[in-house]
Amino acid sequence: MQSAFLSKEERQLLEAAILPPRVIRAGTDLAREGERADSLFIVADGWACRYSTTSDGRRQLPALLLPGDVGNLDSLLFDRLDYGVRTLTEATIVTLPRDRALALAAQHPGIARMFTWLALVENAILGKWALSLGRRSAKERLAHLLCELSVRLGNDDEAESSFDLPLTQEHIADALGLTPVHVNRTMQQLRTEGLIVSGNRKMTLPDVVSLRKLGGFDPGYLHIAPPADTQLC
């Protein structure tokens, strides 16, 4: 786990506590809603998600998990999960046992700050997603999501961006609170306007500035880097 909060020693301690990676096939539940999770699941490669379902089986994705993300950070302190964690693609997952994580956080302030930072960033992202669901149009929601994924995947070029997008239209619909048909229609609109080019599980944003303006996207809430005065050597 990379973090500017960690000293060299703390990073080594965390790496020693993490269990060997496992390759998990797509569509596998790492944890189910209402169950206890005794480990943190960290995505090393591939894509995963958090999901919640209604009593009649309708699904919402409150988070898309990319390489480096922790799937269930609240398992540090909560006895049960209020959501499930599932792989969306074949993924490499590493696990950090809860008891080891808590012991390290209690003994090492950099590790404790790292977990706190991750939780606060998750909350900031969730707030923006809630705003999209409550107040943005379908086109604005999709534009905002694509801009967010671009930045989270390391694309900071404001002119043009291109990245792998293995999500199906059903996945996108479940993240945006839309139907797959509505997602399809909205993507067609963005293509027609020259704002996206997609195909073969790849997404290109030819005019990032215009897409950000459409979605009301400001990358500041992602807090890609901690404040300079918190970084350790």
N, C-alpha and C positions, 0 to 999 in steps of 0.2 A: 504494500500500500504506500503510495507516494503522497507526501504532504510536507509543506514548508514548515509545519509546526514541529516536525520530528527531528530530533538530533540523530546523528549517525548511530549512536548506541540504541536509541529507541526504535529506529527503523530495523535494526538487526534483531532486536528482541521480538518485534512484531512478525518479522519474516520467519523467525524460528518457531513461533507459536502457531503459524498457519499450517494446516494439513496439506498433504500433496494434492495437486490439481486432479480433477476428474472431468472427463469429457461426457457431457450429458446430451442426449438427443433432443430435438425440438419437441415442444409440447409436453415436457415433463414437469410435474409439480415438484418444486424444491421444498415447498411448505404449503399447507392448505389452510383455508380460512378457519379460524377458531382453534387451531392446533397450537401446541407449544413448540417453539424452535429453540433448541439448546446450542445452536451455532449461528454465526453470521455467515451469510452466503455472499461471496464477492465474485462479480463477473470479471473473469480475466480475459475472455474472448467470446465474441458472439453477442446476442441480444436476449434480454429477458424482460419480464414485466411484473408489476404488482397488479392484481385483479381483485375485484369484488363483484359479487353476484346477488341479484334479487332472489326472492323465494321462488319465482317462476323461471329462473335460469338466465335472465338478461344480465349482460356483463358490462362492467366499466373498467377501464384501465387507468388508475390514478397515477401511474408512473411507468415510463419506459426506462429500462436499465441497460446502460451501455458499458463497454469495458472500463473497469475501474470503479463502478458503482457497487454499493452495498445494498443487497436486496431487502434486508429486514433489520435496519439499524435499531428500531425500537425494541427488538428482542433483547437488547442489553438490559432493559428495565421492566418490560412488560412480560407477563407470564403466558399470554396467548396472543396470537396474531389476529387482527381484525381484517386481514386480507390474505390472499394467497400469493405465492411467488412461483412463476412458471417461465420456462425457457421458451422463447419465440423462434429461435434458430438453434442449430447445434451449438453448444456453448461449453467453454471451459470454465469450470467453477472451482474456486478454492473456498475452504471453510475455516472460520476462526471460532473455536469453542467459546461459548459465552463466559464460562468461568475464567478462562485464560484472559479474555479481553477485559473483564472487570478487574482482575488482579493487576494487570498491566496499567490500566487507567488509574487505579488507586495509588500506584507506586511511581508513576511517571507523568508529570504534568503535560508534557508535549503530546502524549497519547490521549490524555483526557481532553485537551483542547482540540485535537484532531476529530475525535468523535463528536464533540459539541459543534464544531464547525460544519461537519457533514450534516448533522441534524438541522442546523439553521438554514443551510443551503437547500436541503430537501423541502423545508417549510416555505422558503421563498419561491421555489419552483411550483409547489402545490398551490400557492396563492395566485400565481399567474394563470395556472390551468383553471382554477375556479373562476377567475375573471373571464377567461375565454368561454367557458361553459355558460356563464350567466349573462354575458353582455355582448359577446362578439358574434358576428354573422358566421355562417359556415365558411365562407371564403377567407374571412379574417382569421378564424381559428386555424385553418389549414396553413395559411401563410405564416402565422406565428409559430406553429409547431415545426414547420420545415426550417425556419430560421433558427429556432432553438436547437434542433438536432444538428444543424450545420456547425454551430458554435461548439456544442458539446463534443462533436467529433473532431474538433481541432481545426476547423476551417474559419479563419479570421479575415479572409479577403472580402472586402466590401464590394468588390466589382463583380466577381463570379465565384461560385462555389460548386463543388461536385463531390458526392459521397455515395457510398453504398447504402441502399435503403431496402432491407429484406422484408419490410412489413407488407402484409397483404392489405387490401382495402378494408377488410373486416377488422384487422388490428387497428387501423387508423380510425375507423368508425367508432370502435369501442373506446378509443382514447379521446375522441372529440365529441362524443355524445350524439353521433349522427348515424344514419343508416349507410350500408355500403353503397347503395344506389346514389345517395346524396353525395358521398365522397367521390364517387366516379364522376358525377356531373360537375362537381366543384373543381376537380383536377382538370377536367376538360376545359373549364373556363380559364384556369390559370395558364394552361398550355396555349390556348387561343390568344391570350393577352401577352404571350412571350415571357412569362414569369417563371415557368418551369419547363424542363425537358426530362422525360422519364422513360425508362425502358430497361429490360434486362436487370432488374433489381438495382438500378442506379438512378440517382436523382441529381440533376444539374439545375442550379439557380443562376440563370444568365444575368440577372439584374438584381443583385442582393439588396441594393439601396431601395429600389421600388418595392420589392417584396416586404422588406422590413417596414416601410411606410404603410403599406396596406394592412399588415398585421399588427401595427402599433408595437413593434418589437424593439426593445432596448436591452442589449445583452447584460447590462449591469447587474440584474437580479441573479444571474448565474454565478457571480462572484468567483470567476475562474481562478484568480489568485488571491490568497489572504492579504490583508493589509501589510505593508512592508515592515512595520514595527513589530509584527508577530513572527516573522520568519527567523529560523534558527540556522546556524552554520552547520 
